């Protein structure tokens, strides 16, 4: 009996192996029986998706799959929700703006589809990532592994993004529409109709001065502006003034009518702490629980006034600085979006679990309880020194999950938005884009993958240096998004060890101009710290010369948010 059972088991295993090996190959040794089927009436982005699928299969496997608009008689890859997908699965068509991706196989055919705006093209990119190992690391560097064979995967893969609106605010990420599409980054400060399905825009920031400009109104109507110490001043608006509300509503309607492609329009405080102290404003703040209360009261009225004309749009306002705490006895309207900013946080520890961030976490919990629409403005770099190490990779996924779990409609990762360059800028923008789509990915694995592919022969040194930077974070570390080179996180021992590690990698990139430039931008982190901490010594040991050489070799690189590089260099000792 045991012999018979063993024989049966062996035969079943053999049958399974034969069945697996019989799975059709999409391509093999430069040949394929497959075509790419896309409906003639498909959306612009779905047609782009078919072309991109064809392009990358050709680049990876050396075979060109024809794109057809008629019903194929043989094997096919169906792109977009069309008659083929409907017949195969019978599901209703996804909503146009649904970004859920479907990668499914049936009867020897592959179906890649989603919503017609961006869902289908994201399904194609997901398939290329998962089964051909393609990575769009930077606008200038895409990894396309060569392969002789691609078997049809047996899968029913369905995935939705963690949050609806995803914005990586690195200069390279927000300026390149192809990179944004490939990495599923779907919103920025502007709108753009492009072959990848377009970009959603968030109109405006700190817009009180736009709606009622002090230069235009203050001399004739000082009562429109805030009272400070008993005197009217042009810092903020007096929100209790009914004329201020009337003008803001009138101008907001014009903005929305003239810029119809945005999904949300900002009506928020100017970027200063000069809230109005007049008796009427103070009474409203007392009634609604603080500075945020009067803003919600004001913006609710703007939202009510535009709702009928613009039923699918949002009016956004800040929960930032003095308006960060949630109000009392009032809730935002359904067409109001709260843009909550965590600028005061400690970015070395997860927001949800570390005591240093308890205050913000309380505010997040309160806002998520009363606001139907919540948008998180997160900070991921050191704005006082873009070049210095800022070891926050360990909190990125946890924080995104926290925001998602508190009903975030969108997340904006503010980074080095003015220029390229900076501390691991290329890597962090790619990792952030991946995590905004799916924060359950292993951040360490993403980092290792990027370092291995992007830094080539010097990857072991970069990885060792990265781990050293990560070790800077201790239980009692407090790392804001703005501090200088004298911060206690940077010890002399750390700098010495980092210098030793990175010097070992220099010979490994000699002769490769592009690889050497990438490696130099990593070395620049420690060169910057040495220059800032010991400027006189840097003049004699070659540090300053090397620092200036790399800066010159990377035109446009910026040292910090508030100062042009030319001005910074002029002030160097």
C-alpha positions in Angstrom: 0.0 0.0 0.0 2.8 2.4 0.9 4.4 1.7 -2.5 1.2 2.4 -4.3 0.6 5.7 -2.5 4.2 6.7 -3.3 3.7 5.9 -6.9 0.4 7.9 -7.1 2.1 10.8 -5.4 5.0 10.7 -7.8 2.7 10.5 -10.8 0.7 13.5 -9.5 3.8 15.5 -9.0 5.0 14.6 -12.5 1.7 15.6 -13.9 1.8 18.9 -12.2 5.3 19.5 -13.5 4.3 18.7 -17.0 1.3 21.0 -16.7 3.4 23.8 -15.5 6.0 23.4 -18.2 3.1 23.4 -20.7 2.1 26.9 -19.8 2.4 29.0 -23.0 5.3 31.4 -23.2 4.4 34.9 -24.1 7.8 35.0 -25.8 10.7 32.7 -26.1 14.0 33.1 -27.9 12.9 36.2 -29.8 9.6 34.6 -31.0 6.0 34.9 -29.9 2.5 33.8 -30.9 0.9 36.6 -28.9 -0.6 39.9 -30.0 -1.5 42.9 -27.9 -5.3 43.6 -28.2 -6.6 47.1 -27.4 -9.9 48.5 -28.5 -9.9 51.2 -31.2 -12.0 53.4 -29.0 -9.7 53.0 -26.0 -8.7 56.0 -24.0 -5.4 57.9 -24.8 -3.7 56.3 -21.7 -4.9 52.8 -22.7 -3.4 53.2 -26.1 -0.2 54.5 -24.5 -0.3 51.4 -22.2 -0.4 49.1 -25.2 2.5 50.8 -26.9 4.6 50.8 -23.7 3.9 47.1 -23.2 5.0 46.4 -26.7 8.1 48.6 -26.2 9.3 47.0 -23.0 8.7 43.5 -24.1 10.7 44.2 -27.2 13.5 45.8 -25.1 13.5 42.9 -22.6 12.9 39.9 -24.9 13.9 41.1 -28.4 10.5 40.4 -29.9 7.8 42.8 -31.1 4.2 41.8 -30.3 1.8 43.3 -32.9 -0.9 45.7 -31.6 -4.3 44.9 -33.0 -7.7 46.5 -32.7 -9.7 43.5 -34.0 -10.7 40.4 -32.1 -7.6 38.1 -32.3 -7.9 34.5 -33.3 -4.9 33.3 -31.3 -3.3 34.1 -28.0 -3.4 37.7 -26.8 -2.6 40.2 -24.1 -5.8 42.3 -23.7 -5.1 45.9 -22.6 -8.0 47.9 -21.1 -11.4 46.8 -20.1 -12.8 45.8 -23.5 -15.1 43.1 -25.0 -12.4 40.4 -24.4 -12.1 41.2 -20.7 -15.9 41.4 -20.3 -16.4 38.1 -22.0 -13.7 36.4 -20.0 -14.8 37.6 -16.5 -18.2 39.2 -16.8 -17.4 42.0 -14.3 -18.8 45.4 -14.8 -16.4 48.0 -16.3 -14.4 49.9 -13.6 -15.2 53.5 -13.1 -13.0 55.7 -15.3 -11.0 57.1 -12.4 -10.7 53.8 -10.6 -6.9 53.1 -10.2 -7.4 49.5 -9.0 -5.2 47.3 -11.3 -6.2 43.9 -12.6 -3.6 41.4 -13.9 -5.5 38.2 -14.8 -5.0 35.1 -16.9 -7.6 32.8 -18.4 -7.4 30.2 -21.1 -3.9 31.0 -22.1 -4.6 34.8 -22.4 -3.5 37.7 -20.3 -5.8 40.6 -19.3 -4.4 43.9 -18.0 -7.0 46.5 -17.1 -8.4 49.1 -14.7 -10.1 52.5 -15.0 -9.6 54.1 -18.4 -7.9 57.2 -17.0 -4.9 55.6 -15.2 -6.0 52.2 -14.0 -5.2 50.3 -17.1 -1.8 51.9 -17.6 -0.9 51.2 -14.0 -1.9 47.5 -14.6 0.6 47.3 -17.5 3.3 48.9 -15.4 2.5 46.5 -12.5 2.8 43.5 -14.8 6.1 44.8 -16.2 7.5 45.3 -12.7 6.4 41.9 -11.3 7.2 39.7 -14.3 10.0 41.4 -16.2 11.7 43.1 -13.2 11.5 46.6 -14.9 12.3 49.5 -12.6 11.9 53.2 -13.4 14.3 54.4 -10.8 14.9 58.0 -12.1 13.8 59.9 -15.2 17.2 59.1 -16.7 17.8 55.5 -15.4 15.4 52.6 -16.1 16.4 49.0 -15.5 15.2 46.6 -18.1 16.6 43.1 -17.5 17.2 41.1 -20.7 15.4 37.7 -20.7 15.0 35.0 -23.3 11.6 33.7 -22.1 8.5 35.0 -20.4 5.9 32.4 -19.4 2.3 33.3 -19.1 1.7 33.7 -15.3 -1.2 31.9 -13.8 -2.6 34.7 -11.6 -5.6 36.7 -10.6 -3.8 39.8 -9.2 -5.9 42.7 -8.1 -4.5 45.6 -6.2 -5.7 49.1 -5.2 -3.6 52.0 -4.1 -3.2 52.8 -0.4 -4.5 56.3 -0.9 -6.2 58.0 -3.8 -3.9 61.0 -4.3 -0.1 60.5 -4.2 2.3 63.3 -4.5 6.1 62.9 -4.2 7.4 66.4 -4.1 11.0 65.9 -5.2 12.0 68.1 -8.1 12.9 65.3 -10.4 9.7 63.4 -9.5 7.2 66.2 -9.9 8.7 67.5 -13.2 8.8 64.3 -15.3 5.4 63.1 -16.4 6.8 59.7 -17.5 8.5 59.0 -14.2 5.3 60.0 -12.4 3.2 57.7 -14.4 5.6 54.7 -14.3 5.8 55.0 -10.5 2.0 55.7 -10.0 2.5 59.2 -8.7 -0.8 60.9 -9.7 -0.9 64.4 -8.4 1.1 67.6 -8.1 0.6 71.3 -7.7 -0.3 71.7 -11.4 -2.6 69.8 -13.8 -1.4 68.2 -17.0 -3.2 66.3 -19.7 -0.7 63.8 -21.0 -0.6 60.4 -22.8 -0.2 58.6 -19.4 -3.7 59.6 -18.2 -3.0 63.1 -16.9 -2.0 64.5 -13.5 -4.5 65.8 -10.9 -3.6 69.2 -9.5 -4.1 70.9 -6.1 -4.6 74.5 -6.8 -3.0 77.0 -4.5 -1.2 77.3 -1.2 -1.4 80.0 1.5 -3.9 81.8 -0.7 -5.5 84.5 1.6 -3.2 87.1 0.0 -4.2 86.0 -3.4 -7.9 86.4 -2.8 -7.6 89.8 -1.0 -4.2 91.3 -1.7 -2.9 93.8 0.8 -1.3 95.9 -1.9 -4.7 96.3 -3.6 -7.0 96.6 -0.6 -5.2 97.6 2.6 -5.0 101.4 2.1 -8.7 101.6 1.3 -10.1 98.8 3.4 -7.8 98.1 6.4 -10.8 96.4 8.1 -10.4 93.4 5.7 -7.2 92.5 7.5 -6.2 91.2 10.9 -6.0 93.2 14.0 -2.9 92.8 16.1 -2.3 94.7 19.3 -5.3 96.9 18.6 -4.1 97.9 15.1 -5.0 96.6 11.6 -2.1 94.9 9.8 -1.9 93.1 6.4 -0.6 89.8 7.8 -3.8 87.8 7.6 -7.5 88.4 6.8 -10.2 89.3 9.2 -12.4 86.3 8.6 -15.4 87.7 10.6 -15.8 90.5 8.1 -18.7 89.7 5.8 -17.2 91.6 2.9 -14.1 89.4 3.1 -16.3 86.4 2.7 -18.1 87.9 -0.2 -14.9 88.8 -2.1 -13.4 85.4 -1.4 -16.5 83.5 -2.7 -16.6 85.7 -5.8 -12.9 85.2 -6.6 -13.0 81.5 -5.8 -15.8 81.0 -8.4 -13.7 82.7 -11.0 -10.7 80.6 -10.1 -12.6 77.4 -10.4 -14.3 78.3 -13.6 -11.0 79.4 -15.2 -9.0 76.4 -14.0 -11.5 73.5 -14.3 -8.9 70.6 -14.3 -8.0 70.8 -10.6 -9.7 68.6 -8.0 -9.3 70.9 -5.0 -8.9 74.6 -4.6 -7.2 76.2 -1.6 -8.6 78.8 0.6 -6.2 79.1 3.5 -4.1 81.2 5.8 -1.0 83.0 4.8 2.3 81.5 6.0 2.7 83.6 9.1 1.4 83.5 12.7 -0.6 86.8 12.7 -4.1 85.6 13.2 -6.8 88.2 13.8 -7.4 89.4 17.3 -10.4 91.6 16.7 -13.4 91.0 19.1 -15.6 89.4 16.4 -12.9 86.9 15.3 -12.1 86.1 18.9 -15.7 85.4 19.6 -15.9 82.9 16.7 -12.8 81.2 17.9 -14.2 80.9 21.4 -17.4 79.5 19.9 -15.7 76.9 17.6 -12.7 75.9 19.7 -9.7 77.9 18.5 -8.0 79.2 15.4 -8.9 76.3 13.3 -12.6 76.7 14.2 -12.9 80.1 12.6 -11.2 78.9 9.4 -13.5 75.9 9.2 -16.5 78.2 9.8 -15.3 80.5 7.0 -14.3 77.8 4.5 -17.6 76.0 5.0 -19.4 79.1 3.7 -17.1 79.2 0.7 -17.8 75.6 0.0 -21.5 76.0 0.4 -21.5 78.9 -2.1 -19.7 76.9 -4.9 -21.3 73.5 -4.3 -24.1 73.7 -6.9 -21.8 75.1 -9.7 -18.9 72.7 -8.9 -20.5 69.6 -7.3 -17.4 67.4 -7.9 -14.8 69.7 -6.5 -13.3 70.4 -3.0 -12.4 73.5 -1.2 -9.2 72.9 0.7 -7.8 74.6 3.8 -4.8 74.1 6.1 -4.5 72.6 9.5 -1.1 74.0 10.0 0.9 75.8 12.6 -1.7 77.7 14.7 -4.6 76.0 13.0 -3.3 72.4 13.4 -5.6 71.5 16.3 -9.0 70.3 15.4 -11.9 72.7 16.2 -14.9 72.1 18.5 -18.6 72.3 17.8 -18.2 72.5 14.1 -17.2 70.0 11.3 -16.0 70.6 7.8 -18.5 70.3 5.0 -18.5 67.2 2.8 -16.9 69.3 0.0 -14.2 70.7 2.3 -10.8 69.1 2.4 -8.4 69.5 5.4 -4.7 69.7 4.6 -3.1 68.6 7.8 0.7 69.4 8.1 3.1 67.7 10.5 5.9 70.2 10.3 6.5 70.1 14.1 7.1 66.3 14.2 10.1 64.2 15.0 10.9 62.5 11.7 13.3 59.9 13.2 10.5 57.9 14.9 7.1 56.7 13.7 4.3 59.2 14.2 1.9 56.6 15.7 4.0 55.0 18.3 6.6 57.4 19.7 6.0 59.8 22.5 7.7 62.7 20.7 4.9 62.7 18.2 2.0 62.3 20.6 0.7 65.9 20.1 0.4 65.5 16.3 -1.1 62.1 16.7 -3.8 63.5 18.9 -4.6 66.1 16.2 -4.6 63.5 13.5 -7.1 61.4 15.4 -9.3 64.4 16.1 -9.3 65.6 12.5 -9.9 62.1 11.1 -12.9 61.9 13.4 -14.6 65.0 12.1 -13.3 65.5 8.6 -14.6 63.4 5.8 -11.8 64.5 3.5 -8.2 64.6 5.0 -5.1 65.3 3.0 -1.7 64.9 4.7 1.2 67.2 4.1 4.2 65.2 5.2 7.9 66.3 5.4 10.8 64.0 4.4 13.9 66.1 4.1 15.9 68.6 6.2 15.1 71.9 4.7 18.0 73.7 6.4 20.6 71.4 4.8 19.5 69.3 1.9 22.9 67.7 1.6 23.3 66.3 5.1 22.2 62.8 6.2 18.6 62.6 7.2 18.0 59.0 8.2 14.2 58.8 8.1 13.8 55.8 5.7 12.8 53.6 8.7 9.6 55.6 9.4 8.3 56.2 5.8 6.1 53.1 5.5 4.8 53.2 9.0 3.8 56.9 8.7 2.1 56.3 5.3 0.1 53.4 6.9 -0.8 55.6 9.8 -2.1 58.3 7.5 -4.0 55.8 5.4 -5.6 54.2 8.5 -6.8 57.6 9.5 -8.7 58.0 6.2 -6.2 60.2 4.3 -7.6 60.9 0.9 -4.2 62.0 -0.3 -0.6 62.3 0.9 2.0 64.9 -0.2 5.6 64.1 0.6 7.3 67.5 0.6 11.0 67.1 -0.2 13.6 69.0 -2.2 11.1 70.6 -4.6 13.3 73.4 -5.9 16.2 71.5 -7.6 17.6 68.0 -8.1 20.3 66.7 -5.8 20.4 66.3 -2.1 20.7 63.5 0.4 19.7 60.2 -1.4 17.2 62.3 -3.4 16.9 59.8 -6.3 16.4 56.8 -4.0 14.0 58.4 -1.6 11.7 59.7 -4.3 11.5 56.2 -5.8 11.0 54.5 -2.5 8.3 57.0 -1.5 6.4 56.5 -4.7 6.5 52.7 -4.2 5.3 53.0 -0.6 2.5 55.5 -1.4 1.0 52.9 -3.7 1.7 50.0 -1.2 3.1 50.8 2.2 3.3 47.1 3.1 6.4 46.7 0.9 9.7 46.1 2.7 11.5 49.4 2.7 14.9 47.8 3.4 14.4 45.5 0.4 13.5 48.5 -1.8 16.6 50.4 -0.6 18.9 47.4 -1.2 17.5 46.9 -4.7 17.9 50.6 -5.6 21.5 50.8 -4.2 22.5 47.6 -6.0 21.2 48.8 -9.4 21.9 52.5 -9.2 25.4 52.5 -7.7 26.9 49.5 -9.4 30.4 48.6 -8.4 30.2 51.0 -5.4 26.9 49.6 -4.1 28.5 47.7 -1.1 30.1 50.9 0.1 26.8 52.9 -0.3 24.9 50.2 1.5 27.4 50.1 4.4 27.2 53.9 4.6 23.4 53.8 4.5 23.4 51.4 7.4 25.7 53.6 9.3 23.4 56.6 8.8 20.5 54.6 10.0 22.3 53.7 13.2 22.3 57.4 14.1 18.7 57.1 15.2 18.5 56.3 18.9 15.5 56.0 21.2 16.0 59.6 22.4 16.8 61.1 19.0 14.7 64.1 18.0 15.0 64.9 14.3 12.9 67.8 13.1 12.7 68.8 9.4 15.1 71.7 9.9 18.5 71.6 11.8 22.1 72.4 11.1 25.4 70.5 10.9 26.0 71.0 14.6 23.1 68.8 15.6 24.1 66.1 18.1 23.0 63.4 15.8 26.2 63.9 13.9 29.1 62.8 16.0 32.8 63.0 15.0 32.9 59.2 15.2 30.1 58.9 12.7 31.8 61.3 10.3 35.1 59.6 10.6 33.6 56.1 9.9 31.5 57.4 7.1 34.5 59.1 5.5 36.5 55.8 5.7 33.7 53.8 4.1 33.1 56.2 1.2 36.7 56.7 0.4 37.0 53.0 -0.2 34.4 53.2 -3.0 36.1 56.0 -5.0 38.4 53.7 -7.0 35.5 51.4 -7.9 33.8 54.0 -10.0 36.8 55.5 -11.8 36.4 55.5 -15.5 32.5 55.5 -15.4 31.5 59.1 -15.6 27.9 58.7 -14.7 28.5 56.2 -11.9 31.2 58.5 -10.4 28.7 61.4 -10.4 26.1 59.3 -8.6 28.7 58.2 -6.0 30.0 61.8 -5.6 26.5 62.9 -4.6 26.6 60.4 -1.8 30.1 61.5 -0.7 28.8 65.1 -0.8 26.8 64.4 2.4 29.9 63.9 4.5 31.9 66.5 2.6 29.2 69.0 3.5 29.3 68.1 7.2 33.1 68.4 7.3 32.9 71.7 5.6 30.3 73.1 7.9 31.8 71.8 11.1 35.4 72.5 10.4 35.7 75.2 7.7 39.3 76.2 8.5 40.5 72.6 8.5 38.6 71.9 5.2 40.7 74.6 3.5 43.9 72.6 4.1 42.9 69.0 3.9 41.3 69.1 0.4 37.7 68.8 1.7 36.6 72.3 0.5 38.1 71.8 -2.9 36.4 68.5 -3.3 33.1 69.9 -2.0 33.2 72.7 -4.5 34.2 70.4 -7.4 31.1 68.2 -6.9 28.9 71.2 -6.5 30.2 72.6 -9.8 29.7 69.2 -11.4 26.0 69.2 -10.5 24.6 72.4 -11.9 21.6 73.7 -10.1 22.1 71.6 -6.9 20.8 73.5 -3.9 22.2 73.5 -0.4 19.0 74.5 1.5 15.5 75.7 1.0 15.9 79.4 1.7 19.2 80.3 0.0 20.4 80.2 -3.6 23.6 78.1 -4.0 25.5 81.1 -5.3 24.7 83.1 -2.1 25.7 80.1 0.1 29.0 79.7 -1.6 29.8 83.4 -1.3 29.4 83.1 2.5 31.7 80.1 2.9 34.7 81.0 5.1 
